[in-house]
């Protein structure tokens, strides 16, 4: 009886989820347990066990983003995890923060940088330049009157929610947080990261890259790729995205070749013009989300006619899968011919028109033995006007 009560209590805490497997199937239920390498899912009162290495994603249904209130620090770890916290403090090589009512600590050796403000599109280029710099010391990201962020090298001794104690060339400075966009910490060690199992995303915008996950009665426990251990309430879990060795998204691969050809070409194509029409990975043109019908894709490729893109496959994959359609933002005009070739053999050909945007085109065919995959998006009936094709969740499966 007590076991039944414990299970009932957990199911009340556990959200209803949609589980997508790498073969494209979906199942809906509540999580009973995640342990080791398996997921136990309760589907209409029946327990179903699924291997984690066969999962593509677990998505909690009915969840919406709940922004954290007040001042927020964004902690970027060297494994790619992003942790949002109330203003943090650093002392004796340990960063202390608080996520909601939950305090936590992170070793500075595991941290890449910490942002004290929201990075706008205008600030992003300055941040990118700072993160590319080769440096053996810490850096302050100093806010300039012009709106820029300038790096200042030195040693960060400690900081709290109001100021940063900073050693600049032997001179001790107390720098107000309000004058900084953030700090970049020197790497105390070469990153030794465990293999990533999945990325956990919560309703507040945190992203945790995990090497292992498990559940107890009310929480999801995580071991991050850097080795740090954290946990969040199951009620905060929004989505788990798995990195399977049996599946690869084309948008995560490095193309062997990309070529865009304009409909009308007079002379050599300028690099600026070519950049406007080259494929977009995991986003559409204009940095918009990948959307087809009522579905939004976190993975995929947007391609303009006439584009040819090829991938060299170093391993043997069995199946190609994707969902195709014209970007709804150009649906009234777009019309393309999609051709997919494997080792010089045509595997797929279809005309796709914008007027059909509400009707997604599922694609699935065998690529067994294929070593070079080439995708061609050719002109359709309307010249090249609105020819923006989206291949949502374009992936290859072993």
Secondary structure, 3 states (H helix, E strand, C coil): CHHHHHHHHHHHHCCEEEEEECCCCEEEEEEEEEECCEEEEEECCEEEEEEHHHEEEEEECCCCCCCCCCCCEEEEECCCCEEEECCCEEECCEEEEEECCEEEEEEHHHEEEEECCCCCHHHHHHHHHHHHCCCCCEEEEEECCCCCEEEEEEEEEEECCCEEEEEECCEEEEEEHHHEEEEECCCCCCCCCCCCCEEEEECCCCEEEEEEEEECCCEEEEEECCCCEEEEEHHHEEEEEECCCCEEEHHHCCCCEEEECCCCCCCCCCHHHHHHHCCEECCCCCCCCEEECCEEECCEEEEECCEEEEEECCCCCCEEEEEEEECHHHCCCCEEEEEEEECCEEEEEEEEEHHHCCCCEEEEEECCCCCEEEEEEEECCCCCCCCEEEEEEEEEEC
